Amino acid sequence: MTARVRVKPAVLAGLAVLLTMTACGGSDPDPPRSFSSRAVTTVHDLPEGRLPVVMDGRSAHVGFGHQLRILDLEKGEWAASLSAKSPVLPEQGRATTPLLIQGNSEDGAERTVLMAFRVQAPGSGNGERQGVEVAAADPDSGDLRWRLQVEASGTVGSPRFLGSHGGLAVLEVPDSGQDSPAATLFGIDLGKQRVGWELSARKGGEMTGDRVITTAVTERQQRALTAVSAMDGTVLWEQEPSATGAARAAVGQDKVLVSRRENGGETYRVLDTADGTVLHTYREEFEELLTLTRECYDDELSVVVCADGFGAVVALDHGTGEVLWHRAEGLAVRAAWRGLVYGRDDKLKSVAVDGRTGEHRKTDLGVLPDLVNQYAAFSRDGSSPLMPSRGVGIHLAE
């Protein structure tokens, strides 16, 4: 069965802009459409789910519970590693994905890769006190630049970097104790190498531009969607608990996709992060999307794709937040990058489709990428959401 793709007329205008930019000599890399079927190496001991990996040109930064490693993609060899200084705690949930900061001459931030480890807090002796160790390294050599101990309360869950802006990185540290299903946000000042601000009683979060969209949890367990300044932790706006939803994905630099259970189904809204104004409300477009396995993928160009891994897909435009196209079946998405969406069709063949239109671009890619850039792909080819991986192969782009 060939899945029906519904494409909005507004897509054509955005597509024309992209084509014009390309014709004017843009230097952005093209997304690969095929990969070597033979892996240059296989990385083991990576968790299920989204890979804790950041690709960086011909290298990749890989997060493990006890170590940050840098992988040379072309040679298939580990080029450098950096271990936690404090005793690490057993892995819990998803591994932390490193945060790559490209640097900015305006704020003085240099190119850096950050890693966060769940550790036994220094001086706690028997390990009753837990914390997070943040390590900053040179992304090329892996050499340590500095370390920072972040004091966290309760049972520390898997830390997650939400992003960075203006010389500050935002770290989410959940309290995984049964009585405290919330998290604390920390603003890490990269220049001063210290915690600049912290904000507790939060749950989930997505970073867009200079702000974090997260959910505040009150003492009565009411939840309110809020916008927090990444620079100083100030709450910029907060919705009433009765109207709130949960942040699901950043859409460009100034919008966020949120969802809320209401009227027997899931309603999705795109909000302007400046003040929380609702720009678009969607229900029919997302109704086939399974919420339990929902993941959203930013293609780092112009589209955010939300998919359930079993065939349903919704693509949104960075600039407007509008749904560009959606389909109920036929595309089990695994990755998206620079205008292409990668997945399996209903015949289990690896395919690449256009991120803005959903139109088919290529079948039989060699392998199906889970993470990709212009040089290589990490691939769990042959696995599925219901089958554990036997390692992740590194396949060069052709």
Protein Blocks (a to p, Z undefined) as FASTA:
>chain_A
ZZdddddfklmmmmmmmmmmmmnopabdcddfbdcfbdfbdcehiaehjddbddehjacc
dddfkbccdddfklopafbdcddfbdcdddehjaddddddebjfknopacdddddddddd
ehklnomagcdddddddfklopafbdcddddehjddddddfbdeehiacdddddfbfklc
cccdddddfklopafbdcehieejadehjbccdddddfkopacdddddfklopafbdcdf
klgccdfbdehjlbccddddeehiacdddddfknopafbdcfklmmmpcfklgccddehl
mpccddehlopacdddfklopafbdcfehpacfbdeehiacdddfkopacdddfklopaf
bgcehpacfbdcfkbccdfehiafkbccebjaddddZZ
